[in-house]
């Protein structure tokens, strides 16, 4: 009889056990708050892309909830919580619950990103908090125990990216986050002796990591990049493997602007005991890892005159052309763009109109309407106009070109001081003066400079009897390389290269041109 009763109890409990379910917003409920109110312990809530304007407020229950948005990586399908009234503490206000996972949201404007109080075992990841406006706003207010916060971006928080509140707490780990332009990067108010802070980028904040109370010396504060903060570390002694270097973000807009350039010092600089990055290499520092197994996206460049053929009249004139820069869907690309002008007499003027550190996401493109003005005294004949995408000056990834003609006036007179071209349509216009059209091409390797002495920039002119690989470097008198102006194959002809010495001291420098097994030198004098 007792055995039968026990079986009946087990059967009833099995029937009464509530199975965890997945709730979808807005399919099942129009707001995140309504979905949370309908959820039971252990349920999952999946929020679709869109902009939501109701703040979820959670007290005491339910527990062990998984709350996921659509992620902040994409530019078109993000889950955004926008501006709310000042009646709530944060976009998510979570109090006295345990076991929650929150990830995949973009939180902006208004009060705090995520406010917590008295919670245990929270897992917060892949959150992008930016441009919050309340004076006391944090990215995340940490108040409880055993929080894991990773792969988040906190930008423009008026108070702190991450703030640990006053009650004594334990078990927190903050790793692989990027904290930028906050009043405090990480502000620790309460005693947290077991805190782990590693693999984070904290830059351009009022203070980087600040302990205002409770630093015990037992915290793990290592393998971070704290750079260009008011005080990188305050009230504590960081570990020996932290760095303080420009993280070299790719720039742009949105969360992707905090991706790392290939030359970032944060690559492979994380805790070697951390899990490897998805590409199998040592953990990088920051929210985004740099995939070392994937080549940059394939670039293409399309230059198109608007109304071909282009014929510049005797008195000079301008024409319009378009430039389309495209990256395929395989990966993002970070690159430079520049042009060269091939004159009728063989001179190659360049680089002209250089634009550096352009970022294109996978499948992205840039379109520009541009113009080129040719002055009245420019030499007559056929010109070549070439555009390049690559890592200037070392590599060319893509190129395109077209030609135009400048008509000659009567008498064949030239005024070199007045001959110039002006490029415009992408940022600040650039005017370049052209050499005399009657100058003959030299038959040997030559290197010259004008002006010299100079301050702060000059132009190096050199001739190549034939095509071949060229390096042009500037050295100081101790033999140290000051600048590399060119390091790639060039066509035969007369070329130019600009040298800007704005950031170096006055003195004597040496320009060295190597072409094949031949070398030419030019002494330079910088006077400031």
C-alpha positions in Angstrom: 0.0 0.0 0.0 2.8 2.4 0.9 4.5 1.6 -2.4 1.3 2.4 -4.3 0.9 5.7 -2.5 4.5 6.7 -3.3 3.9 6.0 -6.9 0.8 8.1 -6.9 2.6 11.0 -5.4 5.4 10.8 -8.0 2.8 10.6 -10.8 1.0 13.7 -9.5 4.2 15.7 -9.1 5.2 14.7 -12.6 1.9 16.0 -14.0 2.1 19.2 -12.0 5.7 20.0 -13.0 5.6 23.0 -15.3 7.8 22.6 -18.4 10.0 25.6 -19.3 8.7 27.4 -22.4 10.0 30.0 -24.9 8.1 33.2 -25.2 8.5 35.4 -28.3 8.2 39.2 -28.4 6.3 40.7 -30.1 4.6 37.5 -31.5 3.3 36.3 -28.2 3.4 39.5 -26.1 3.8 43.1 -27.5 6.2 44.3 -24.8 9.2 42.8 -23.0 7.6 43.6 -19.6 4.4 41.7 -20.5 6.5 38.7 -21.5 8.3 38.8 -18.2 5.1 39.1 -16.3 3.8 35.9 -18.1 7.0 34.0 -17.6 7.7 31.3 -14.9 11.0 30.1 -13.5 13.3 28.7 -16.2 11.5 30.2 -19.2 13.2 31.9 -22.1 12.2 35.2 -23.7 13.3 35.9 -27.2 12.9 39.5 -28.4 12.8 40.3 -32.1 14.5 43.2 -33.8 12.9 46.6 -33.3 12.7 49.6 -31.0 11.0 49.1 -27.7 9.9 51.9 -25.4 8.6 50.0 -22.3 11.0 49.4 -19.5 10.9 45.9 -17.9 10.9 46.1 -14.1 11.4 42.8 -12.2 11.1 42.3 -8.4 11.7 39.0 -6.6 10.5 36.7 -9.4 10.7 34.8 -11.8 14.1 33.3 -11.5 16.5 31.6 -14.0 15.1 33.5 -16.9 16.9 33.7 -20.3 16.2 37.1 -22.0 17.8 37.5 -25.4 17.6 40.2 -28.0 18.6 40.0 -31.6 22.2 41.2 -31.0 23.9 44.5 -31.5 26.4 43.5 -34.2 24.1 44.1 -37.2 23.2 47.6 -38.4 19.6 46.8 -39.5 18.2 44.1 -37.2 19.1 45.1 -33.7 16.9 45.0 -30.6 16.9 48.5 -29.2 15.5 49.9 -25.9 15.3 53.6 -26.4 14.3 56.6 -24.3 12.1 56.0 -21.2 10.7 58.2 -18.6 12.8 59.1 -15.5 10.5 56.9 -13.3 12.7 53.9 -13.9 16.3 53.2 -12.9 17.4 51.5 -16.1 16.4 50.0 -19.4 16.3 46.8 -17.4 15.6 47.1 -13.7 16.2 43.7 -12.1 16.0 43.2 -8.3 16.2 40.3 -6.0 16.2 37.5 -8.6 18.8 34.8 -9.4 20.1 33.0 -12.4 19.1 35.5 -15.1 20.8 35.7 -18.5 20.5 39.0 -20.4 22.1 39.4 -23.8 21.9 40.8 -27.3 20.4 44.3 -26.7 21.3 47.9 -27.6 20.4 50.3 -24.8 20.5 54.0 -25.4 19.4 57.4 -24.0 17.7 58.0 -20.6 18.7 56.3 -17.4 21.1 53.4 -16.7 21.6 50.6 -19.1 20.9 47.8 -16.6 20.1 48.4 -12.9 20.3 45.5 -10.5 19.8 45.1 -6.7 20.2 42.1 -4.5 20.6 39.7 -7.4 22.6 36.5 -7.5 24.2 34.6 -10.5 23.5 37.1 -13.3 25.0 36.6 -16.7 25.1 39.7 -18.8 26.7 39.6 -22.3 26.7 41.2 -25.7 25.1 44.4 -24.5 25.7 47.8 -26.2 25.0 50.7 -23.9 25.6 54.2 -25.4 24.7 57.8 -25.2 22.7 57.6 -21.9 21.8 61.1 -20.7 21.0 60.9 -16.9 23.9 62.4 -15.0 24.2 59.4 -12.7 23.7 56.7 -15.4 25.9 53.6 -15.4 26.2 50.9 -18.1 25.4 48.3 -15.5 24.9 48.9 -11.8 26.2 45.8 -10.0 24.6 45.0 -6.7 24.6 41.4 -5.6 26.9 38.4 -6.0 28.3 36.2 -8.7 27.9 38.3 -11.8 29.6 37.4 -15.1 29.6 40.4 -17.5 31.4 39.9 -20.9 31.5 41.1 -24.5 29.7 44.3 -23.7 30.3 47.9 -24.9 29.7 50.8 -22.6 30.1 54.2 -24.3 29.3 57.6 -23.1 27.9 56.7 -19.6 27.9 59.9 -17.5 28.7 58.1 -14.3 30.4 54.7 -14.9 30.6 51.9 -17.4 30.4 49.4 -14.6 29.7 50.4 -11.0 29.9 48.0 -8.0 27.6 49.4 -5.3 28.3 49.7 -1.6 27.3 46.3 0.0 30.1 43.8 0.3 29.9 41.5 -2.7 31.7 38.5 -4.1 32.2 36.3 -7.2 32.1 39.0 -9.9 34.0 38.6 -13.2 34.2 41.3 -15.9 36.0 40.2 -19.0 36.3 41.2 -22.6 34.3 44.4 -22.4 35.1 47.7 -24.1 34.5 50.8 -22.0 34.9 54.2 -23.8 34.2 57.8 -22.9 32.6 57.2 -19.5 33.1 59.4 -16.4 34.5 56.3 -14.8 35.4 53.1 -16.6 35.0 50.7 -13.7 34.0 52.2 -10.3 34.2 49.9 -7.3 32.5 51.3 -4.2 31.9 48.1 -2.2 34.3 45.5 -1.0 34.7 42.9 -3.7 37.9 40.9 -2.8 37.3 38.1 -5.3 36.7 40.5 -8.3 38.2 39.4 -11.6 38.8 42.2 -14.1 40.6 40.9 -17.2 40.8 41.3 -21.0 38.9 44.7 -21.0 39.6 47.8 -22.9 39.1 51.0 -20.9 39.9 54.1 -22.7 39.2 57.9 -22.8 37.3 57.8 -19.5 37.6 60.4 -16.7 39.2 57.6 -14.6 39.9 54.1 -15.8 39.5 51.7 -12.9 38.8 53.4 -9.5 38.5 51.8 -6.1 36.9 54.3 -3.7 36.6 51.7 -0.9 37.3 48.1 -0.2 40.4 47.3 -2.2 41.9 44.2 -0.5 44.8 43.4 -2.9 43.2 40.0 -3.6 41.4 41.2 -6.7 42.6 39.9 -10.1 43.2 43.1 -12.1 45.3 42.0 -15.1 45.5 41.7 -18.9 43.6 44.9 -19.5 44.3 47.8 -21.8 43.8 51.0 -19.8 44.6 53.9 -22.1 44.3 57.7 -22.1 42.1 57.9 -19.0 42.4 60.6 -16.4 44.0 58.0 -14.1 44.2 54.6 -15.6 44.3 53.0 -12.1 43.2 54.7 -8.9 43.0 53.3 -5.4 44.5 49.9 -6.4 47.6 48.2 -7.7 47.0 46.5 -11.1 48.6 43.3 -12.2 51.9 43.2 -14.2 50.4 42.3 -17.6 48.2 45.3 -18.2 49.0 47.5 -21.1 48.4 51.2 -21.8 48.3 51.6 -25.6 46.0 52.9 -28.2 43.6 50.0 -28.9 43.4 51.0 -32.6 39.6 50.8 -33.2 38.5 50.7 -36.8 36.2 53.7 -36.3 32.9 54.5 -38.0 29.5 54.3 -36.4 27.7 51.9 -34.2 29.1 49.0 -32.2 31.3 47.9 -35.1 33.5 51.0 -34.7 35.1 49.3 -31.7 36.4 46.3 -33.7 40.2 46.1 -33.8 42.6 47.0 -36.6 45.0 44.3 -37.7 47.9 46.2 -35.9 46.1 46.6 -32.6 48.2 45.9 -29.5 45.2 44.2 -28.0 45.5 41.2 -30.3 46.7 38.0 -28.4 47.3 40.2 -25.3 44.6 38.8 -23.1 45.0 36.3 -20.3 46.6 33.2 -21.8 44.6 31.1 -19.3 41.4 32.4 -20.8 39.6 30.3 -23.4 41.1 30.7 -26.8 39.4 33.0 -29.3 37.1 31.3 -31.9 40.1 31.5 -34.4 42.1 29.3 -32.0 44.5 32.1 -30.9 45.3 33.6 -27.5 42.4 35.7 -26.2 42.3 39.3 -27.4 41.5 42.2 -25.2 38.2 44.0 -25.7 34.7 43.1 -26.8 35.6 42.1 -30.3 38.3 39.6 -31.2 40.3 40.0 -34.4 39.9 36.9 -36.6 43.4 36.0 -37.7 42.3 33.1 -39.9 40.1 35.2 -42.2 41.6 37.6 -44.8 40.1 41.1 -45.2 37.1 41.4 -47.4 37.8 41.6 -51.2 37.8 45.2 -52.3 36.8 46.6 -55.7 37.0 50.2 -57.0 35.0 51.6 -59.8 35.9 55.1 -61.2 33.5 56.5 -63.8 33.5 59.8 -65.6 30.0 61.3 -65.6 30.0 62.6 -69.2 32.8 60.9 -71.2 34.8 61.6 -73.2 36.4 64.3 -71.1 38.0 67.2 -73.0 39.3 70.1 -71.0 39.3 73.4 -73.0 42.3 75.7 -73.4 41.1 78.0 -70.6 40.8 75.1 -68.2 37.8 73.5 -66.6 36.4 70.8 -64.4 34.7 67.5 -64.8 32.8 65.2 -62.5 33.4 61.5 -61.9 32.1 58.9 -59.4 33.9 56.5 -57.1 32.3 53.3 -55.8 34.3 51.4 -53.2 32.9 48.0 -52.4 33.8 45.2 -49.9 32.5 41.7 -50.6 30.5 39.7 -47.9 33.5 37.5 -46.7 34.8 40.0 -44.1 35.2 43.6 -43.2 38.1 45.7 -44.6 40.2 48.5 -43.3 42.2 50.4 -46.0 43.4 53.6 -47.5 42.3 55.2 -50.7 44.4 57.5 -52.9 44.9 58.7 -56.5 47.7 59.4 -58.9 47.8 61.7 -62.0 49.8 60.6 -65.0 50.9 63.7 -66.9 51.3 63.7 -70.7 55.1 64.1 -70.3 55.5 61.0 -68.1 55.3 62.6 -64.7 53.3 60.7 -62.1 51.9 62.9 -59.4 50.9 61.2 -56.2 49.7 60.2 -53.8 46.9 62.7 -54.2 43.7 63.0 -52.2 44.7 60.2 -49.8 42.0 59.1 -47.4 43.2 56.9 -44.6 41.7 54.2 -42.4 38.4 53.7 -44.3 36.2 51.0 -42.8 33.8 48.9 -44.8 31.7 46.1 -43.2 31.0 42.8 -45.0 29.0 43.7 -48.1 29.4 47.4 -47.5 30.1 50.1 -50.0 30.9 53.8 -50.3 29.7 56.0 -53.1 31.2 59.5 -53.8 30.5 62.2 -56.4 33.9 63.8 -57.0 35.3 66.5 -59.3 38.7 67.4 -60.8 39.6 70.9 -61.9 42.5 71.5 -64.4 43.9 75.0 -64.7 44.4 76.9 -67.9 48.2 76.6 -68.0 48.2 72.8 -67.5 50.2 71.0 -70.2 48.2 69.8 -73.2 47.8 66.1 -74.0 46.4 62.9 -72.6 46.3 62.5 -68.8 45.8 59.3 -66.9 43.9 59.4 -63.6 44.3 56.3 -61.4 42.7 55.4 -58.1 43.9 52.8 -55.6 42.6 51.0 -52.5 45.1 49.3 -50.2 47.5 49.8 -47.3 49.5 52.9 -48.4 52.3 52.8 -49.2 53.0 49.0 -49.1 50.1 47.2 -50.8 47.4 47.8 -53.5 44.2 45.7 -53.2 42.2 47.3 -56.0 42.6 50.0 -58.6 40.8 51.6 -61.5 41.6 54.4 -64.0 40.4 56.6 -66.9 41.9 59.2 -69.2 41.1 62.8 -70.2 42.5 65.3 -72.6 43.7 68.9 -72.1 43.6 71.0 -75.2 46.6 73.2 -76.2 46.5 76.9 -76.8 48.2 78.9 -79.5 51.9 79.6 -79.1 52.7 76.6 -76.8 53.4 78.9 -73.8 53.6 77.4 -70.3 53.5 79.1 -66.8 54.5 76.3 -64.4 53.8 78.4 -61.3 50.1 78.6 -62.4 49.6 75.1 -63.6 47.6 73.1 -61.1 44.7 70.6 -60.5 42.2 70.7 -57.7 40.5 67.5 -56.4 37.3 67.9 -54.4 34.1 66.1 -53.2 35.4 64.0 -50.3 36.2 66.1 -47.3 38.7 69.0 -47.8 39.7 69.9 -51.3 43.3 69.4 -52.4 45.2 71.6 -54.9 48.4 70.2 -56.5 50.8 72.3 -58.6 52.1 70.7 -61.8 55.6 70.8 -63.2 56.6 72.5 -66.5 55.4 70.5 -69.5 58.6 71.0 -71.4 60.7 69.1 -68.9 62.2 66.0 -70.6 62.3 62.6 -68.9 65.7 61.7 -67.5 67.3 58.5 -68.6 68.7 57.4 -65.2 67.6 57.1 -61.6 67.4 60.5 -60.0 66.0 61.9 -56.8 65.2 65.6 -56.0 63.3 67.6 -53.4 61.4 70.9 -53.5 61.3 73.0 -51.4 64.5 72.3 -49.4 65.0 73.6 -46.7 61.3 73.1 -45.8 58.7 73.5 -43.0 56.8 71.3 -42.4 56.3 69.5 -45.7 58.1 69.0 -49.0 57.8 67.0 -52.2 60.3 64.4 -53.4 60.5 64.0 -57.1 62.2 61.0 -58.7 62.6 59.4 -62.1 62.5 55.7 -63.0 64.0 54.6 -66.3 61.9 51.4 -66.2 59.2 49.8 -64.1 60.2 48.0 -60.9 59.9 47.7 -57.1 60.7 50.9 -55.3 61.3 51.9 -51.7 61.6 55.5 -50.5 62.5 56.1 -46.9 63.5 59.0 -44.7 66.3 58.4 -42.1 67.7 60.6 -39.4 71.5 61.0 -38.9 71.6 58.1 -36.5 70.2 55.8 -39.2 66.8 55.4 -37.7 63.9 55.1 -40.1 61.7 58.2 -39.7 59.1 57.5 -42.4 58.5 55.0 -45.3 57.0 57.0 -48.2 56.8 54.2 -50.8 57.4 50.4 -50.8 55.8 48.9 -53.9 56.3 48.4 -57.7 55.9 51.6 -59.8 55.7 52.2 -63.5 58.5 54.0 -65.5 58.3 57.8 -65.4 58.7 60.7 -63.1 57.0 60.3 -59.7 56.3 62.5 -56.6 55.9 61.6 -53.0 54.9 64.0 -50.2 56.8 64.1 -46.9 55.1 65.7 -43.9 57.5 66.3 -41.0 55.0 68.1 -38.7 55.6 65.7 -35.9 59.4 65.5 -35.9 62.1 67.8 -34.8 64.2 70.2 -36.9 67.4 68.9 -38.3 69.1 67.1 -41.2 67.5 64.0 -42.7 68.3 61.7 -45.6 65.9 60.5 -48.2 67.0 57.2 -49.7 65.5 55.8 -52.9 66.1 52.1 -53.8 65.2 50.8 -57.3 66.4 47.3 -58.1 70.1 47.4 -57.4 70.4 51.1 -57.7 70.2 53.8 -55.0 69.8 57.6 -54.9 70.1 59.9 -51.9 68.9 63.4 -51.1 69.8 65.5 -48.1 66.8 67.2 -46.5 66.9 70.2 -44.1 63.8 70.7 -41.8 63.7 74.2 -40.3 61.0 75.0 -37.7 
